Amino acid sequence: MTVAGGKITAIDIQRHDHGRGAAAEKITDRIIAEQSLQVDTISGATYSSKVILKAIEKALGQAGNS
């Protein structure tokens, strides 16, 4: 994840064992556009969407603690 000027500018998913949830990876576009983790999950890939959101939340928390 890249944060510049207090905004998320890029999210690069390193690994996502998704099975049928590959569509959830599009959620990163929503997060960047809305600058929020409070975005709708991807229909048909709800579980994977939630996993990706949690991973991003953790990454932001770790970045804030560094």
Chimera marker file (.cmm) of the C-alpha trace (Angstrom):
<marker_set name="trace">
<marker id="1" x="0.000" y="0.000" z="0.000" r="1" g="1" b="0" radius="0.5"/>
<marker id="2" x="1.199" y="3.482" z="-0.809" r="1" g="1" b="0" radius="0.5"/>
<marker id="3" x="0.072" y="6.486" z="1.213" r="1" g="1" b="0" radius="0.5"/>
<marker id="4" x="1.111" y="9.956" z="0.094" r="1" g="1" b="0" radius="0.5"/>
<marker id="5" x="-0.076" y="13.251" z="1.471" r="1" g="1" b="0" radius="0.5"/>
<marker id="6" x="-2.361" y="11.435" z="3.886" r="1" g="1" b="0" radius="0.5"/>
<marker id="7" x="-4.177" y="9.638" z="1.068" r="1" g="1" b="0" radius="0.5"/>
<marker id="8" x="-4.077" y="6.024" z="-0.095" r="1" g="1" b="0" radius="0.5"/>
<marker id="9" x="-2.709" y="6.228" z="-3.623" r="1" g="1" b="0" radius="0.5"/>
<marker id="10" x="-2.096" y="2.557" z="-4.416" r="1" g="1" b="0" radius="0.5"/>
<marker id="11" x="-2.845" y="-0.899" z="-3.055" r="1" g="1" b="0" radius="0.5"/>
<marker id="12" x="-0.927" y="-3.894" z="-4.350" r="1" g="1" b="0" radius="0.5"/>
<marker id="13" x="-2.223" y="-7.280" z="-3.255" r="1" g="1" b="0" radius="0.5"/>
<marker id="14" x="0.830" y="-9.509" z="-2.826" r="1" g="1" b="0" radius="0.5"/>
<marker id="15" x="-1.060" y="-12.756" z="-2.320" r="1" g="1" b="0" radius="0.5"/>
<marker id="16" x="-4.760" y="-13.594" z="-2.234" r="1" g="1" b="0" radius="0.5"/>
<marker id="17" x="-5.753" y="-17.264" z="-2.155" r="1" g="1" b="0" radius="0.5"/>
<marker id="18" x="-9.208" y="-16.542" z="-3.434" r="1" g="1" b="0" radius="0.5"/>
<marker id="19" x="-10.790" y="-19.572" z="-5.042" r="1" g="1" b="0" radius="0.5"/>
<marker id="20" x="-13.942" y="-18.053" z="-6.496" r="1" g="1" b="0" radius="0.5"/>
<marker id="21" x="-13.370" y="-14.683" z="-4.814" r="1" g="1" b="0" radius="0.5"/>
<marker id="22" x="-10.987" y="-13.179" z="-7.360" r="1" g="1" b="0" radius="0.5"/>
<marker id="23" x="-13.514" y="-10.433" z="-8.131" r="1" g="1" b="0" radius="0.5"/>
<marker id="24" x="-13.002" y="-9.107" z="-4.597" r="1" g="1" b="0" radius="0.5"/>
<marker id="25" x="-9.623" y="-7.713" z="-5.601" r="1" g="1" b="0" radius="0.5"/>
<marker id="26" x="-11.503" y="-4.861" z="-7.314" r="1" g="1" b="0" radius="0.5"/>
<marker id="27" x="-12.414" y="-3.565" z="-3.856" r="1" g="1" b="0" radius="0.5"/>
<marker id="28" x="-9.043" y="-1.819" z="-3.748" r="1" g="1" b="0" radius="0.5"/>
<marker id="29" x="-10.267" y="0.564" z="-6.462" r="1" g="1" b="0" radius="0.5"/>
<marker id="30" x="-13.257" y="1.481" z="-4.282" r="1" g="1" b="0" radius="0.5"/>
<marker id="31" x="-11.046" y="2.055" z="-1.252" r="1" g="1" b="0" radius="0.5"/>
<marker id="32" x="-8.743" y="4.375" z="-3.195" r="1" g="1" b="0" radius="0.5"/>
<marker id="33" x="-11.653" y="6.258" z="-4.802" r="1" g="1" b="0" radius="0.5"/>
<marker id="34" x="-13.499" y="6.761" z="-1.514" r="1" g="1" b="0" radius="0.5"/>
<marker id="35" x="-10.394" y="7.029" z="0.705" r="1" g="1" b="0" radius="0.5"/>
<marker id="36" x="-12.185" y="4.814" z="3.190" r="1" g="1" b="0" radius="0.5"/>
<marker id="37" x="-12.454" y="1.224" z="4.309" r="1" g="1" b="0" radius="0.5"/>
<marker id="38" x="-16.205" y="1.771" z="4.672" r="1" g="1" b="0" radius="0.5"/>
<marker id="39" x="-17.000" y="0.551" z="1.163" r="1" g="1" b="0" radius="0.5"/>
<marker id="40" x="-19.487" y="-2.020" z="-0.072" r="1" g="1" b="0" radius="0.5"/>
<marker id="41" x="-18.182" y="-5.547" z="-0.499" r="1" g="1" b="0" radius="0.5"/>
<marker id="42" x="-18.059" y="-7.062" z="-3.969" r="1" g="1" b="0" radius="0.5"/>
<marker id="43" x="-21.225" y="-9.021" z="-4.695" r="1" g="1" b="0" radius="0.5"/>
<marker id="44" x="-20.494" y="-12.723" z="-5.020" r="1" g="1" b="0" radius="0.5"/>
<marker id="45" x="-17.151" y="-12.308" z="-3.256" r="1" g="1" b="0" radius="0.5"/>
<marker id="46" x="-18.235" y="-11.043" z="0.146" r="1" g="1" b="0" radius="0.5"/>
<marker id="47" x="-15.903" y="-13.205" z="2.230" r="1" g="1" b="0" radius="0.5"/>
<marker id="48" x="-12.846" y="-12.376" z="0.110" r="1" g="1" b="0" radius="0.5"/>
<marker id="49" x="-13.811" y="-8.688" z="0.188" r="1" g="1" b="0" radius="0.5"/>
<marker id="50" x="-13.888" y="-8.758" z="3.987" r="1" g="1" b="0" radius="0.5"/>
<marker id="51" x="-10.518" y="-10.531" z="4.128" r="1" g="1" b="0" radius="0.5"/>
<marker id="52" x="-8.932" y="-7.904" z="1.880" r="1" g="1" b="0" radius="0.5"/>
<marker id="53" x="-10.490" y="-5.066" z="3.890" r="1" g="1" b="0" radius="0.5"/>
<marker id="54" x="-9.141" y="-6.565" z="7.133" r="1" g="1" b="0" radius="0.5"/>
<marker id="55" x="-5.661" y="-6.950" z="5.645" r="1" g="1" b="0" radius="0.5"/>
<marker id="56" x="-5.659" y="-3.308" z="4.552" r="1" g="1" b="0" radius="0.5"/>
<marker id="57" x="-6.929" y="-2.225" z="7.961" r="1" g="1" b="0" radius="0.5"/>
<marker id="58" x="-4.073" y="-4.114" z="9.625" r="1" g="1" b="0" radius="0.5"/>
<marker id="59" x="-1.515" y="-2.621" z="7.226" r="1" g="1" b="0" radius="0.5"/>
<marker id="60" x="-2.759" y="0.895" z="7.948" r="1" g="1" b="0" radius="0.5"/>
<marker id="61" x="-2.572" y="0.200" z="11.675" r="1" g="1" b="0" radius="0.5"/>
<marker id="62" x="0.976" y="-1.085" z="11.388" r="1" g="1" b="0" radius="0.5"/>
<marker id="63" x="2.004" y="1.909" z="9.310" r="1" g="1" b="0" radius="0.5"/>
<marker id="64" x="0.543" y="4.222" z="11.939" r="1" g="1" b="0" radius="0.5"/>
<marker id="65" x="2.581" y="2.506" z="14.637" r="1" g="1" b="0" radius="0.5"/>
<marker id="66" x="5.925" y="2.705" z="12.809" r="1" g="1" b="0" radius="0.5"/>
<link id1="1" id2="2" r="1" g="1" b="0" radius="0.2"/>
<link id1="2" id2="3" r="1" g="1" b="0" radius="0.2"/>
<link id1="3" id2="4" r="1" g="1" b="0" radius="0.2"/>
<link id1="4" id2="5" r="1" g="1" b="0" radius="0.2"/>
<link id1="5" id2="6" r="1" g="1" b="0" radius="0.2"/>
<link id1="6" id2="7" r="1" g="1" b="0" radius="0.2"/>
<link id1="7" id2="8" r="1" g="1" b="0" radius="0.2"/>
<link id1="8" id2="9" r="1" g="1" b="0" radius="0.2"/>
<link id1="9" id2="10" r="1" g="1" b="0" radius="0.2"/>
<link id1="10" id2="11" r="1" g="1" b="0" radius="0.2"/>
<link id1="11" id2="12" r="1" g="1" b="0" radius="0.2"/>
<link id1="12" id2="13" r="1" g="1" b="0" radius="0.2"/>
<link id1="13" id2="14" r="1" g="1" b="0" radius="0.2"/>
<link id1="14" id2="15" r="1" g="1" b="0" radius="0.2"/>
<link id1="15" id2="16" r="1" g="1" b="0" radius="0.2"/>
<link id1="16" id2="17" r="1" g="1" b="0" radius="0.2"/>
<link id1="17" id2="18" r="1" g="1" b="0" radius="0.2"/>
<link id1="18" id2="19" r="1" g="1" b="0" radius="0.2"/>
<link id1="19" id2="20" r="1" g="1" b="0" radius="0.2"/>
<link id1="20" id2="21" r="1" g="1" b="0" radius="0.2"/>
<link id1="21" id2="22" r="1" g="1" b="0" radius="0.2"/>
<link id1="22" id2="23" r="1" g="1" b="0" radius="0.2"/>
<link id1="23" id2="24" r="1" g="1" b="0" radius="0.2"/>
<link id1="24" id2="25" r="1" g="1" b="0" radius="0.2"/>
<link id1="25" id2="26" r="1" g="1" b="0" radius="0.2"/>
<link id1="26" id2="27" r="1" g="1" b="0" radius="0.2"/>
<link id1="27" id2="28" r="1" g="1" b="0" radius="0.2"/>
<link id1="28" id2="29" r="1" g="1" b="0" radius="0.2"/>
<link id1="29" id2="30" r="1" g="1" b="0" radius="0.2"/>
<link id1="30" id2="31" r="1" g="1" b="0" radius="0.2"/>
<link id1="31" id2="32" r="1" g="1" b="0" radius="0.2"/>
<link id1="32" id2="33" r="1" g="1" b="0" radius="0.2"/>
<link id1="33" id2="34" r="1" g="1" b="0" radius="0.2"/>
<link id1="34" id2="35" r="1" g="1" b="0" radius="0.2"/>
<link id1="35" id2="36" r="1" g="1" b="0" radius="0.2"/>
<link id1="36" id2="37" r="1" g="1" b="0" radius="0.2"/>
<link id1="37" id2="38" r="1" g="1" b="0" radius="0.2"/>
<link id1="38" id2="39" r="1" g="1" b="0" radius="0.2"/>
<link id1="39" id2="40" r="1" g="1" b="0" radius="0.2"/>
<link id1="40" id2="41" r="1" g="1" b="0" radius="0.2"/>
<link id1="41" id2="42" r="1" g="1" b="0" radius="0.2"/>
<link id1="42" id2="43" r="1" g="1" b="0" radius="0.2"/>
<link id1="43" id2="44" r="1" g="1" b="0" radius="0.2"/>
<link id1="44" id2="45" r="1" g="1" b="0" radius="0.2"/>
<link id1="45" id2="46" r="1" g="1" b="0" radius="0.2"/>
<link id1="46" id2="47" r="1" g="1" b="0" radius="0.2"/>
<link id1="47" id2="48" r="1" g="1" b="0" radius="0.2"/>
<link id1="48" id2="49" r="1" g="1" b="0" radius="0.2"/>
<link id1="49" id2="50" r="1" g="1" b="0" radius="0.2"/>
<link id1="50" id2="51" r="1" g="1" b="0" radius="0.2"/>
<link id1="51" id2="52" r="1" g="1" b="0" radius="0.2"/>
<link id1="52" id2="53" r="1" g="1" b="0" radius="0.2"/>
<link id1="53" id2="54" r="1" g="1" b="0" radius="0.2"/>
<link id1="54" id2="55" r="1" g="1" b="0" radius="0.2"/>
<link id1="55" id2="56" r="1" g="1" b="0" radius="0.2"/>
<link id1="56" id2="57" r="1" g="1" b="0" radius="0.2"/>
<link id1="57" id2="58" r="1" g="1" b="0" radius="0.2"/>
<link id1="58" id2="59" r="1" g="1" b="0" radius="0.2"/>
<link id1="59" id2="60" r="1" g="1" b="0" radius="0.2"/>
<link id1="60" id2="61" r="1" g="1" b="0" radius="0.2"/>
<link id1="61" id2="62" r="1" g="1" b="0" radius="0.2"/>
<link id1="62" id2="63" r="1" g="1" b="0" radius="0.2"/>
<link id1="63" id2="64" r="1" g="1" b="0" radius="0.2"/>
<link id1="64" id2="65" r="1" g="1" b="0" radius="0.2"/>
<link id1="65" id2="66" r="1" g="1" b="0" radius="0.2"/>
</marker_set>
